[in-house]
Amino acid sequence: MTGKSQRTAAGKPQYWLVSACMFFLLPCMHGQKQESQTPYFRVNVDTVFVKVVVTDSLNRSVTGLQKEDFKVYEDNIQQPILHFGQQSAPVSVGFIFDRSGSMRYDHRYIVGRNWFNQLVKTGETNPDDEYFLITFNQKIDLVRSFTDEPSGFAFDVILQKPGGWTALFDAVYRGIDMVQEGKNEKKALIVITDGEENRSRYRWNELRELAMESDVQIYAIGVDPSGYALLKSLAGLTGGRAFLPDAAGIDYYINLIHTELRNQYLLGYVPINTRRDGKWRQITVKLDTPRGFPKLLVRTRNGYYAPRD
């Protein structure tokens, strides 16, 4: 279901609320012609680009907002927005599936496998999309490298048996490294796991640093409540989200992930702080909700490390 409000001659705002069930219409809503792509998050000599997801209280993506509706702050100092846009662009996506021994309990593996099957077989696609598959226990296996056809991934997962320890941090670390080699500017990981961790070489602080400095959104689907807090913390660092669905609600969350990957705003600014000191810069994006809009939520990554000379 979509909701609309239109700008009239009196200046009332126009916006679109895009629900997950409308995902297949998104390419039409954004137009079929695309400009040459600008990176969604990049730090160079002059400009920082950052992608932003805006949703309403019902988790529906909101499109149609204008540049003047956004404010960007770096280390609590407002930055002039010089670039603004909203694109439906191709994505590079890595799927990370947990096949460790803990997934044998409470039918976690069967549930996760069924959800993964739905994930790779639904959603709008772009001919330039690319995907890879990593499965893990204490060992990290790149099952399939980048391909434009992920439907065979479900069969790859069916062939595997759960067992062994759980190196979740190592798997996500490897996934971030891998997806950054993708050809598309827009990059994401989708992780299906119970959230257990007991055998990684990388520590949480090391994974946290990599997640914060990379331009990779992480979406996590938890199959057990015990590990949800960890997944939520990890996804939140990147502007992504973690979900703990039940069997009846999985379709909603899968469509929500697909929708958010296609509906994001691009904001670009030249930092007022020009020091190239390699330090962390905190980014905050605020929204001046136009009159007539419902309450809106803004989600983006936390910041970036400045270049270093």
Secondary structure by P-SEA (a helix, b strand, c coil): ccccccccccbbbbbbbcccccccccccccccccccccccccccccbbbbbbbbbccccbbbcccccccbbbbcccbbbbbccccccbbbbbbbbbbbbcccccccaaaaaaaaaaaaaaacccccccccbbbbbbcccccccccccccccaaaaaaaacccccccaaaaaaaaaaaaaaaccccbbbbbbbcccccccccccaaaaaaaaaaccbbbbbbbccccaaaaaaaaaaaccccccccccccaaaaaaaaaaaaabbbbbbbcccccccccbbbbbbbbbcccccccbbbbbbccccccccc
